[in-house]
Structures are given as structure tokens and as C-alpha cells.
């Protein structure tokens, strides 16, 4: 996909940029009122249908920050391709007002997400995940999105708007499409968040991310500097290693840890 020269640029960026720890927030297990878990903590709940036969993805956004239809359609398609939900996966949209001034921390994301949830994460046979789209930016420069617990993700539209490349390649739409799949990929446990892959495809410099720049789980997908790494299209699909990991988790051939439900 990329020439040796482009990989050289990537190498320079790796030296200049700190690892994107913000892509994976410092998730915690709260004792009350409910355990919130770590990203990947509800992986089996999504991939299997033993208990949860349907799924709701709640999308809460502030005025002016509703995600593009192409992004949410792509998200639904990616989830339907890997999650066993015989009664379907649905999207629910709601405009909300978040109570945060200034830059968003992991705690802000987690607190605001849980304050705005429209239902229980584990509600009978329904699994509920949530994406929030707030006004403002994350407190680590250049981070486009963050997964903070087993069911909650935030995408920062202001930073995404500034991440398009020269002449609109990649476009803001391309960026949002990729980042929304990337962050939900972390909720699915990618890469090695709640399991150990039989294939070595995790980036040592960016834990929790793929070493393959054709995977949507590649670290640079969540960087505001992505236009310096990708000069044409952005990856927006899980690669074969990602898909094989998810299939192994689903059928039990790969052991999952830190699950809120097993």
C-alpha cells in the first residue's frame, strides 16, 4: 500500500511522536454502581450469542457533532460482520449536552458517557455499547478518539475536522469513517487487549494496535497527523489477523480475559 519512502516518514513520526496512549483511556473497574471494565471487557458478549441475542449502539452527540451517515453505516456493517446477534444490531441517536469545559480527560469521557446512557449495558438479552461525539478536544494533543471502558467510546469532531490531508485527501469523511471503526475495534478487544493473538501482529511501539498499515487498527488511524502517514485512502477494515483473532475469541480457541460477562 505504501512505498519505502512513506515507511520512512512513518519511522520519523514514530521517533517524534509519543505513543497514542490516549486511544485507550486509563479504564477502571468501579465497584459501584456497576463494573465498567476495560476496552475488550464485553468482547465475548458481542462476538457470541449465548446470552445477548441483540445489540444497541447508542450514539450521543452534541449539537453540530452528529456523525456522518457513512460513518455509522460503516460501523454497523463492521459489527454485523463479526458479532453474533441473531435479533439484530440497531443504532440509536440522541442529541445531548455534555457538562465539560475545556479539554476532555478519560474521566470526563467515562463520567459523561455513563450519565447519558439510555439503558443498562447488559439488559436482559440486549447488549448496549455507546459512542459519544462531544464538542471540544481530548487532553492529549492529536488524539481523534478514545475507548475508556468496556462499552464507552468518544470521538472528537473538532480534532477530526482538522485531520484531513492536503486537497482533502484523506477527507474529513474518510477520517471519521476510519476512526469510528478503529475505536469500536478496541471495544472488540483488538489488538491483544483481553487476549494473546497466536500471530504476532501487535505494534511494539504502540500497544493495542496493529503493525499492519492496511488494518484499521493501525496506530496512525487515530492520530491527527495521519495525513503525513497515509497519502491516499485510509484503512477502514479489520485485516485478516484481526478477523482471525475475533473468530478465535468467538469460538473459544483463543482465551479471553477480563470479561464482565462470560
C-alpha positions as CSV (number, residue, x, y, z in Angstrom):
1,X,0.0,0.0,0.0
2,X,2.8,2.4,0.9
3,X,6.2,2.9,-0.7
4,X,9.5,2.6,1.2
5,X,9.6,6.4,1.3
6,X,6.3,6.5,3.1
7,X,7.5,3.9,5.6
8,X,10.5,6.2,6.1
9,X,8.1,9.0,7.0
10,X,6.3,6.6,9.4
11,X,9.7,5.9,11.0
12,X,10.4,9.5,11.5
13,X,7.0,10.1,13.1
14,X,7.5,7.2,15.4
15,X,10.5,8.9,16.7
16,X,8.9,12.3,17.0
17,X,5.5,11.3,18.4
18,X,4.7,9.8,21.8
19,X,2.7,6.5,21.7
20,X,-1.0,7.2,21.5
21,X,-1.9,6.2,25.0
22,X,-5.0,8.3,24.7
23,X,-6.5,6.0,22.2
24,X,-7.0,3.6,25.1
25,X,-8.0,5.5,28.2
26,X,-7.0,4.6,31.7
27,X,-10.0,2.4,32.2
28,X,-11.0,1.3,35.6
29,X,-13.5,-1.1,37.3
30,X,-15.8,0.9,39.5
31,X,-17.2,-1.1,42.4
32,X,-20.5,0.8,42.4
33,X,-23.0,1.0,40.9
34,X,-21.7,-1.3,38.1
35,X,-18.4,-2.5,36.9
36,X,-17.4,-0.6,33.8
37,X,-14.5,-2.8,32.7
38,X,-11.7,-2.2,30.3
39,X,-11.9,-2.0,26.5
40,X,-12.5,-5.5,25.4
41,X,-14.3,-6.4,28.6
42,X,-17.5,-7.1,26.6
43,X,-15.8,-8.7,23.6
44,X,-17.4,-12.2,24.1
45,X,-20.8,-10.6,24.8
46,X,-20.6,-9.1,21.3
47,X,-19.0,-12.0,19.4
48,X,-21.2,-14.7,20.9
49,X,-25.0,-15.1,21.2
50,X,-25.2,-17.3,24.3
51,X,-26.8,-14.6,26.3
52,X,-27.1,-11.4,24.2
53,X,-29.1,-12.0,21.1
54,X,-29.4,-8.4,20.1
55,X,-27.3,-5.2,20.4
56,X,-27.9,-1.5,20.6
57,X,-25.2,1.0,19.7
58,X,-26.2,4.3,21.4
59,X,-24.8,7.4,19.7
60,X,-25.0,10.6,21.8
61,X,-23.8,13.8,20.2
62,X,-23.8,17.5,20.9
63,X,-25.4,19.9,18.5
64,X,-23.3,20.2,15.4
65,X,-21.4,17.0,16.1
66,X,-23.6,14.2,14.8
67,X,-21.5,11.7,13.0
68,X,-21.8,11.3,9.2
69,X,-24.3,8.7,8.0
70,X,-21.5,7.0,6.1
71,X,-19.6,6.5,9.3
72,X,-22.4,5.0,11.3
73,X,-23.5,2.8,8.3
74,X,-19.9,1.5,8.1
75,X,-19.8,0.9,11.8
76,X,-23.0,-1.2,11.6
77,X,-21.6,-3.2,8.7
78,X,-18.4,-4.0,10.5
79,X,-20.2,-5.0,13.7
80,X,-22.7,-7.2,11.8
81,X,-19.8,-9.0,10.1
82,X,-18.2,-10.2,13.4
83,X,-20.8,-10.1,16.2
84,X,-23.3,-12.9,16.6
85,X,-26.6,-11.1,17.1
86,X,-29.5,-13.1,15.5
87,X,-32.0,-10.5,16.6
88,X,-30.0,-7.7,15.0
89,X,-27.9,-4.7,15.8
90,X,-29.5,-1.3,15.9
91,X,-28.3,2.3,16.2
92,X,-30.0,4.8,18.4
93,X,-29.2,8.5,18.0
94,X,-29.7,11.3,20.6
95,X,-28.6,14.9,20.8
96,X,-27.4,15.7,24.3
97,X,-25.5,18.4,26.1
98,X,-22.4,17.3,28.0
99,X,-21.1,19.1,31.1
100,X,-17.4,19.6,30.3
101,X,-15.5,22.8,29.9
102,X,-12.1,22.7,28.2
103,X,-10.2,19.6,27.2
104,X,-11.7,16.2,27.9
105,X,-9.9,13.7,30.2
106,X,-10.6,9.9,30.3
107,X,-12.6,10.5,33.5
108,X,-14.7,13.2,31.7
109,X,-15.4,10.8,28.9
110,X,-16.4,7.9,31.2
111,X,-18.4,10.1,33.6
112,X,-20.4,11.9,30.8
113,X,-20.9,8.7,28.9
114,X,-22.4,6.9,31.9
115,X,-24.5,9.9,32.8
116,X,-26.1,10.0,29.4
117,X,-26.6,6.2,28.8
118,X,-30.2,5.5,27.9
119,X,-30.2,1.9,29.2
120,X,-28.2,-0.7,31.0
121,X,-25.1,-2.1,29.2
122,X,-26.3,-5.6,30.0
123,X,-30.1,-5.5,29.8
124,X,-31.6,-9.0,29.6
125,X,-30.6,-10.4,26.2
126,X,-29.7,-6.9,24.9
127,X,-26.1,-5.7,24.9
128,X,-25.6,-1.9,24.7
129,X,-22.5,0.0,23.6
130,X,-22.2,3.7,23.4
131,X,-20.3,6.3,21.3
132,X,-20.3,9.9,22.3
133,X,-19.4,12.8,20.0
134,X,-18.7,15.9,22.1
135,X,-17.7,19.4,21.4
136,X,-14.1,20.0,22.3
137,X,-10.8,18.1,22.2
138,X,-9.1,15.4,24.1
139,X,-6.5,16.4,26.7
140,X,-3.7,14.6,24.7
141,X,-2.9,16.5,21.6
142,X,-3.8,14.9,18.3
143,X,-5.9,12.1,19.6
144,X,-9.1,11.6,17.5
145,X,-10.9,9.1,19.7
146,X,-10.6,7.1,22.9
147,X,-12.0,3.9,24.3
148,X,-12.3,4.3,28.1
149,X,-14.1,1.2,29.3
150,X,-15.9,-1.9,28.1
151,X,-18.8,-0.1,26.5
152,X,-17.8,3.6,26.0
153,X,-16.0,5.4,23.2
154,X,-15.6,9.1,22.4
155,X,-14.7,10.7,19.1
156,X,-13.6,14.3,19.0
157,X,-15.1,16.0,16.0
158,X,-13.1,19.2,16.3
159,X,-9.8,17.3,16.0
160,X,-11.2,15.1,13.2
161,X,-12.1,18.2,11.3
162,X,-8.5,19.3,11.4
163,X,-7.1,15.9,10.4
164,X,-7.9,15.9,6.7
165,X,-5.0,16.0,4.3
166,X,-3.8,18.3,1.6
167,X,-6.5,18.9,-1.1
168,X,-8.9,16.9,1.1
169,X,-7.1,13.6,0.7
170,X,-7.9,11.9,3.0
171,X,-11.1,13.8,3.6
172,X,-12.8,14.5,6.9
173,X,-15.3,11.9,6.0
174,X,-12.6,9.3,5.3
175,X,-11.0,10.1,8.7
176,X,-14.3,9.8,10.6
177,X,-15.1,6.6,8.8
178,X,-11.9,5.0,9.9
179,X,-11.7,6.3,13.4
180,X,-15.2,5.1,14.3
181,X,-14.3,1.6,13.3
182,X,-10.9,1.8,14.9
183,X,-12.3,2.8,18.3
184,X,-15.0,0.1,18.3
185,X,-12.3,-2.3,17.3
186,X,-10.8,-1.6,20.8
187,X,-14.2,-2.4,22.3
188,X,-13.9,-5.7,20.5
189,X,-10.6,-6.3,22.2
190,X,-8.2,-5.5,19.3
191,X,-5.3,-5.8,19.5
192,X,-4.3,-8.1,22.3
193,X,-6.3,-6.1,24.9
194,X,-8.0,-9.1,26.5
195,X,-6.3,-12.0,24.8
196,X,-3.0,-13.0,23.2
197,X,-3.1,-13.5,19.5
198,X,-1.4,-16.6,18.0
199,X,0.0,-14.3,15.4
200,X,2.5,-11.5,16.1
201,X,0.7,-8.5,14.6
202,X,0.8,-6.0,17.5
203,X,2.9,-2.9,17.1
204,X,5.5,-3.0,19.9
205,X,5.8,0.8,19.8
206,X,2.0,1.3,20.1
207,X,0.5,-1.5,22.2
208,X,-3.1,-2.3,21.4
209,X,-2.6,-1.5,17.7
210,X,-1.8,-3.5,14.6
211,X,1.6,-3.4,13.0
212,X,-0.1,-3.6,9.6
213,X,-0.8,-0.2,7.9
214,X,-3.6,-1.9,5.9
215,X,-5.5,-2.6,9.1
216,X,-8.0,-0.1,10.6
217,X,-6.3,-0.9,13.9
218,X,-3.0,0.6,12.8
219,X,-1.9,3.2,15.3
220,X,-1.8,6.2,12.9
221,X,-5.5,5.9,12.2
222,X,-6.2,7.7,15.5
223,X,-3.6,10.4,15.0
224,X,-4.3,13.9,13.8
225,X,-1.1,13.6,11.9
226,X,-2.5,10.7,9.8
227,X,-2.3,12.7,6.6
228,X,1.5,12.5,7.0
229,X,1.3,8.7,7.0
230,X,-1.5,8.0,4.6
231,X,-1.2,9.8,1.3
232,X,-4.3,8.3,-0.3
233,X,-7.1,6.2,1.2
234,X,-7.3,5.3,4.9
235,X,-7.8,1.7,6.1
236,X,-11.3,1.2,7.4
237,X,-11.5,-2.6,7.6
238,X,-10.1,-5.2,10.0
239,X,-7.3,-7.2,8.4
240,X,-7.1,-11.0,8.2
241,X,-5.2,-11.2,11.5
242,X,-7.8,-9.0,13.3
243,X,-10.6,-11.1,11.8
244,X,-8.9,-14.4,12.8
245,X,-8.4,-13.1,16.3
246,X,-12.1,-12.3,16.6
247,X,-13.1,-15.6,15.1
248,X,-10.8,-17.4,17.6
249,X,-12.3,-15.5,20.5
250,X,-15.8,-16.2,19.3
251,X,-15.3,-20.0,19.0
252,X,-13.2,-20.2,22.2
253,X,-9.9,-21.3,20.6
254,X,-8.4,-18.0,21.8
255,X,-8.9,-17.4,25.6
256,X,-10.4,-14.1,26.6
257,X,-9.6,-12.4,29.9
258,X,-11.2,-9.5,31.9
259,X,-14.7,-10.2,30.7
260,X,-17.6,-8.6,32.5
261,X,-19.7,-11.5,31.3
262,X,-18.6,-15.0,30.4
